[in-house]
Amino acid sequence: MQPRLDGKLALLYTLLVLQVLIVMIYVATTPPSELTVSTTHTSVTFVKFEEPQKPQIQQTNYKKIPIYQTINGEVILKDIKTFALFEEYNHTICWKYGVDDQKMKNSENLQKCICTHGWHGSDCGQPEVVWRAIMASKQNIKLKHRKIARRIIHAFFLHEYNSAIAEVIVEELYNVVDLFVICDFSNAEDNFHHKLLKGLLQHKQKKILYINVATKIHKPSRVVSKYIWEKMRSVVRNLRDDDIYVTTESEQILNSRALMFLKVYNGWPQPIGFRLRWSVYGFFWQHPLKTTITVGACTIGLMHEAYQSNSIMLEQLEGDFSERDTLGLVIGDLNHYGGWYCYLCQAPSNIITSLQDKIKSKEIEIDKTIDVPFIEDLIGSGLWLDGKTNLLRVSKSRDLYFAPETIFNNTWKYDWLVENFYAKLDYY
């Protein structure tokens, strides 16, 4: 009996194993239910898994890093004590970046600051361009350095065809300006807002307030300026009347040393104008007859009064020397500049777009066909838009005010602003 029972048990176990194998094979070869086409309510709800949405969640988390602000946000400006910007030599206080530290340490008379080349004043705190402006103004200006630096809010405009200079502005003035208010006239898909989202100036975005003003593009400049002013004031929560509001047009880069002077010292008259060197197509060409004066800086308190009294500060002034009587101080002269106006410093295709807009607004008149060869010939030959006026060729090795420091430190990045890629052979 026993052998017969053992045989039956073995047969049962064998059948059981075969059934298990058949089930396993069936399961392995059957497609997952979420990939099958079905009209049942159960299968439709089962397909709604959340895995495809994970990239969106990760993208949202990515945006939480320090990023530029919009008019829907809130900005709190930081206070900076100025004591770290000065050095003390036996109770004599000197501007750290203008004093000759080595000579001061070796000098027996520490009652007077010894300035390096390009710096002036009893504490070496006046850069050359500011010192000349004070001398030229013939005013009795008494300066005193502050314990807490003023904050600078710098508002400037850009279009889709000239946004490249905006990056230079932020990089050049980042250590001086406390908040950049970038006012974009473009609603194009690849406008500056899109570039910021893609990571442009990623490590500097915490100082950027982006405002799109595309709907204001045909409004008078005063209307646009007032709109920007009101939006800025609604976002920045801790403005003080003695903070500085700086405004420029697109393609204008102010002198960083001059702005730092305004932050640190009391006593300068306002409003401040900046005489800018007029570069064309790149920093390698300079217009022989043109500079431009931009009404660039004043205190928040004075700006508030200006909007109520319709002040001249709200106008853009170009090359009129009589405006020196209106402005408190003009920083920059014909040899030492308060900044740069890099006019049409763009790719040829963007220059065409820019010129077409200027012709429509009757800002300029050109009676020739504007195409890429025409633009390339102007750049290469160093001709002004009239096709007659020769531009001055500027040497980057010999000219002290050739370009902003950011350009010199990043020539690999801004080579198109430094080198004339369309130059005629007989120019070299």
C-alpha positions in Angstrom: 0.0 0.0 0.0 2.7 2.4 0.9 4.5 2.5 -2.5 1.1 3.1 -4.2 0.3 6.1 -2.0 3.8 7.6 -2.6 3.2 7.4 -6.3 -0.1 9.2 -6.0 1.4 12.0 -3.9 4.3 12.4 -6.3 1.7 12.7 -9.2 -0.3 15.3 -7.2 2.8 17.4 -6.4 3.9 17.2 -10.1 0.4 18.5 -11.2 0.5 21.2 -8.6 4.0 22.4 -9.8 2.8 22.4 -13.4 -0.2 24.5 -12.5 2.0 27.0 -10.8 4.3 27.2 -13.8 1.4 27.7 -16.1 0.1 30.6 -14.0 3.6 32.2 -13.8 4.0 32.0 -17.6 0.5 33.5 -18.1 1.3 36.4 -15.8 4.6 37.0 -17.4 3.3 37.1 -20.9 0.2 39.2 -20.2 0.7 43.0 -20.9 0.2 45.4 -18.0 -3.3 46.5 -17.6 -2.5 50.2 -17.8 -1.1 49.8 -21.3 -4.1 47.8 -22.6 -6.9 49.5 -24.5 -10.1 49.2 -22.5 -13.4 51.1 -22.1 -14.1 49.9 -18.5 -14.3 52.5 -15.8 -11.7 50.6 -13.7 -9.1 50.6 -16.4 -9.5 54.3 -17.2 -9.0 55.4 -13.6 -6.1 53.0 -13.3 -4.3 54.7 -16.2 -4.3 58.0 -14.3 -0.9 57.4 -12.6 1.1 60.5 -11.7 4.5 59.6 -13.0 4.4 61.8 -16.2 3.9 64.8 -13.9 7.1 64.3 -12.0 9.2 66.5 -14.3 6.8 69.4 -13.7 7.2 69.0 -9.9 11.0 69.0 -10.3 10.7 72.2 -12.5 8.7 73.9 -9.8 11.2 73.1 -7.2 14.0 74.4 -9.5 12.3 77.8 -9.7 12.4 78.1 -5.9 16.1 79.0 -6.0 17.0 82.7 -5.7 15.5 84.2 -8.9 14.5 87.6 -10.3 11.5 89.4 -8.9 8.4 90.6 -10.7 5.9 93.3 -9.8 3.9 90.6 -8.0 6.7 90.0 -5.5 8.3 92.0 -2.7 11.8 93.4 -2.4 13.7 94.3 0.8 16.9 96.3 0.3 19.8 95.6 2.6 21.8 98.1 4.5 25.6 98.2 4.1 27.9 99.8 6.5 30.7 101.8 4.9 33.5 101.2 7.5 34.7 98.1 5.6 35.3 100.3 2.5 37.9 102.5 4.3 41.3 101.9 5.8 42.6 103.6 9.0 46.2 104.7 9.2 46.9 106.2 12.7 43.4 107.8 12.8 43.6 108.9 9.2 40.7 107.4 7.3 41.3 106.7 3.6 39.2 105.1 0.8 40.4 101.6 0.5 40.3 101.4 -3.3 41.9 104.8 -3.9 44.7 104.9 -1.3 48.2 103.7 -2.0 48.5 101.2 0.8 52.2 100.5 0.4 53.2 104.1 0.5 51.0 104.8 3.5 52.6 101.9 5.5 56.1 103.2 4.6 55.3 106.9 5.2 56.2 108.6 8.5 53.5 111.3 8.0 50.1 109.5 8.3 48.1 112.7 8.6 47.3 112.7 4.9 46.1 110.0 2.6 48.4 109.2 -0.4 46.2 108.4 -3.4 46.9 106.1 -6.3 46.8 107.3 -9.9 43.2 108.2 -10.8 42.0 109.0 -7.3 41.7 112.4 -5.6 40.4 114.1 -2.4 41.6 114.3 1.1 40.6 110.6 1.7 41.3 109.5 -1.9 37.6 108.8 -2.4 37.0 110.7 -5.6 37.6 108.9 -8.8 39.1 110.9 -11.6 35.8 111.4 -13.5 34.0 112.7 -10.3 36.9 114.9 -9.2 37.0 116.6 -12.6 33.2 117.1 -12.5 33.4 118.8 -9.2 36.3 121.1 -10.4 34.4 122.0 -13.5 31.2 122.8 -11.6 33.0 125.5 -9.6 30.7 124.9 -6.7 31.6 124.8 -3.1 30.9 121.1 -2.6 31.6 119.8 0.9 31.7 116.0 0.9 31.4 113.7 3.9 31.3 109.9 3.8 28.3 108.1 5.2 28.2 105.4 7.9 25.4 103.6 6.0 25.6 103.5 2.2 22.7 104.7 0.1 21.0 102.0 -1.9 20.9 102.3 -5.7 17.9 101.3 -7.8 18.8 101.3 -11.4 16.0 101.2 -14.0 16.8 100.7 -17.7 14.9 99.7 -20.8 15.5 97.1 -23.5 14.0 95.8 -26.7 14.3 92.2 -28.1 16.9 93.4 -30.6 19.3 95.1 -28.1 19.0 93.0 -25.0 22.6 91.8 -25.2 23.9 95.0 -23.5 21.6 94.4 -20.6 23.8 91.5 -19.5 26.8 93.8 -19.6 25.0 96.4 -17.5 24.1 93.9 -14.7 27.6 92.3 -14.7 29.4 95.7 -14.7 27.3 97.3 -11.9 26.3 94.3 -9.8 28.6 95.2 -6.9 27.3 98.7 -6.8 23.6 98.6 -7.7 21.2 97.1 -5.1 18.3 96.5 -7.5 18.1 96.4 -11.3 14.7 97.3 -12.6 14.8 95.8 -16.1 11.9 97.2 -18.3 11.3 95.0 -21.3 9.4 96.3 -24.3 9.3 92.9 -26.0 6.6 90.2 -25.8 8.5 87.9 -28.1 8.7 84.2 -27.2 12.5 84.6 -26.6 12.4 87.9 -24.8 14.5 88.7 -21.8 12.0 87.1 -19.5 12.5 83.8 -21.3 16.3 84.2 -21.1 16.1 84.7 -17.4 14.0 81.6 -17.0 16.7 79.7 -19.0 19.4 80.8 -16.6 20.8 84.0 -18.0 22.5 85.9 -15.1 21.5 83.1 -12.8 23.8 84.0 -10.0 22.8 87.7 -10.2 19.1 87.4 -10.5 18.4 88.1 -6.8 19.1 91.7 -7.6 16.7 91.9 -10.7 13.2 93.1 -10.8 11.7 92.4 -14.2 8.8 94.5 -15.6 7.3 93.9 -19.0 6.2 97.2 -20.6 5.3 95.9 -24.0 1.8 97.5 -23.7 3.4 100.9 -23.1 5.7 100.9 -26.1 3.7 103.6 -28.0 3.1 105.7 -24.9 5.1 109.0 -24.3 8.3 108.5 -22.3 7.0 110.3 -19.3 4.0 108.0 -19.1 6.2 104.9 -19.3 8.7 106.4 -16.7 5.9 107.1 -14.3 4.5 103.6 -14.7 7.9 102.1 -13.9 8.3 104.4 -10.9 5.0 103.4 -9.4 5.5 99.7 -9.9 9.0 99.9 -8.4 7.7 101.7 -5.3 4.9 99.2 -4.9 7.4 96.3 -4.8 10.3 97.8 -2.8 9.1 97.9 0.8 11.9 99.8 2.6 12.9 102.7 0.3 14.4 105.8 2.0 14.3 109.3 0.6 18.1 109.5 0.4 18.4 106.3 -1.6 19.3 106.8 -5.3 17.1 106.2 -8.3 19.1 105.8 -11.6 17.4 105.7 -15.0 19.0 105.1 -18.4 18.0 104.1 -21.9 18.9 100.8 -23.4 22.6 100.4 -24.5 23.8 102.9 -21.8 26.3 101.7 -19.2 27.2 104.0 -16.4 30.6 104.4 -14.7 30.7 102.0 -11.7 33.2 104.2 -9.7 31.0 107.2 -10.1 27.9 105.3 -8.8 29.9 104.0 -5.8 30.9 107.6 -5.0 27.2 108.6 -4.9 26.4 105.7 -2.6 29.1 106.5 0.0 29.3 110.3 0.1 26.9 113.1 1.2 27.1 116.6 -0.1 26.9 116.2 -3.9 24.4 118.4 -5.8 21.6 116.8 -7.7 20.2 115.8 -10.1 23.3 114.0 -11.6 23.9 113.9 -15.3 26.4 111.5 -16.9 28.3 112.3 -20.1 28.6 109.1 -22.0 31.1 108.2 -24.7 29.2 107.5 -27.9 30.5 104.1 -29.2 29.0 102.8 -32.4 28.5 99.1 -33.5 31.0 98.1 -30.8 33.5 99.7 -28.5 36.1 99.8 -31.3 34.4 102.7 -33.0 33.6 106.1 -31.5 31.5 108.9 -33.1 33.8 111.9 -33.7 31.1 114.5 -32.9 28.7 113.0 -30.5 28.5 112.4 -26.8 25.3 112.2 -24.9 24.2 113.5 -21.5 21.7 111.3 -19.7 19.9 112.6 -16.6 20.9 109.6 -14.7 20.6 109.9 -10.9 18.9 111.6 -8.0 17.5 110.7 -4.6 14.2 109.0 -4.1 12.9 112.1 -2.4 13.8 114.4 -5.3 12.3 111.9 -7.8 9.0 112.0 -5.9 9.0 115.8 -6.1 9.9 115.6 -9.8 6.8 113.6 -10.8 4.6 116.1 -9.0 6.3 119.2 -10.5 6.9 117.8 -14.1 10.6 118.3 -13.6 13.2 118.2 -16.5 14.8 115.2 -14.8 12.2 113.1 -16.5 13.5 114.0 -19.9 16.4 112.4 -21.8 19.0 115.0 -22.7 21.3 114.5 -25.6 24.5 116.5 -26.2 23.2 119.9 -25.0 25.9 121.7 -23.0 23.4 124.3 -21.8 21.8 121.6 -19.6 24.8 122.0 -17.2 22.9 125.0 -15.8 19.9 122.7 -15.0 21.8 119.7 -13.6 23.5 119.7 -10.2 26.5 117.9 -11.5 27.6 116.4 -14.8 30.0 113.5 -14.4 32.2 113.1 -17.4 33.9 115.3 -20.0 35.3 114.8 -23.5 38.3 112.9 -22.2 37.0 111.2 -19.1 33.5 109.7 -19.4 30.7 109.0 -17.0 29.9 105.8 -18.9 29.3 104.4 -22.4 26.5 104.6 -24.9 27.1 101.6 -27.2 24.8 102.6 -30.0 23.7 99.8 -32.3 26.0 97.3 -30.6 24.2 94.3 -32.0 24.3 91.7 -34.6 23.6 93.0 -38.2 20.2 91.5 -38.3 19.2 93.1 -35.0 20.7 96.4 -36.2 18.3 96.3 -39.2 15.3 95.8 -36.9 16.5 98.6 -34.7 17.0 101.0 -37.6 13.6 100.2 -39.1 12.0 101.2 -35.8 14.0 104.4 -35.6 13.0 105.3 -39.2 9.3 104.7 -38.4 9.5 107.0 -35.4 11.4 109.5 -37.5 14.4 109.4 -35.1 16.7 109.0 -38.1 16.5 109.2 -41.9 18.3 106.7 -44.2 17.7 106.8 -48.0 19.4 103.6 -48.8 18.3 100.0 -48.7 19.0 98.6 -45.2 20.1 95.0 -45.5 22.9 92.8 -44.0 25.6 93.7 -46.6 24.9 97.4 -46.0 25.2 97.1 -42.2 28.3 94.9 -42.5 30.0 97.5 -44.8 29.2 100.3 -42.3 30.7 98.3 -39.4 33.7 97.2 -41.4 34.5 100.6 -42.9 33.7 102.6 -39.8 31.0 104.7 -41.3 28.1 106.5 -39.6 24.6 105.9 -40.8 24.8 108.7 -43.3 27.5 106.7 -45.2 29.8 109.8 -45.1 31.0 110.5 -41.6 34.1 108.5 -40.6 34.0 107.0 -37.1 37.1 107.1 -34.9 38.9 103.9 -34.4 39.6 103.2 -30.7 42.5 101.3 -29.3 41.7 98.9 -26.5 45.3 98.8 -25.4 45.9 102.6 -25.2 42.5 104.1 -24.5 41.7 104.3 -20.8 37.9 104.5 -21.4 37.8 102.0 -24.2 35.1 99.9 -22.6 33.6 98.9 -19.2 35.8 96.7 -17.0 33.5 93.7 -17.5 34.3 93.7 -21.2 38.0 93.7 -20.6 37.7 90.8 -18.1 35.5 88.7 -20.4 36.9 89.4 -23.9 36.2 85.7 -24.8 32.5 86.3 -24.1 32.1 89.8 -25.6 34.6 89.5 -28.4 32.0 90.9 -30.9 32.0 94.1 -28.9 35.8 94.3 -28.8 36.9 93.0 -32.2 35.6 94.3 -35.6 34.9 91.1 -37.4 33.9 93.0 -40.6 37.0 95.2 -40.7 38.5 95.9 -44.1 42.0 94.7 -44.6 43.4 98.1 -45.3 42.5 99.2 -41.8 45.2 97.0 -40.2 
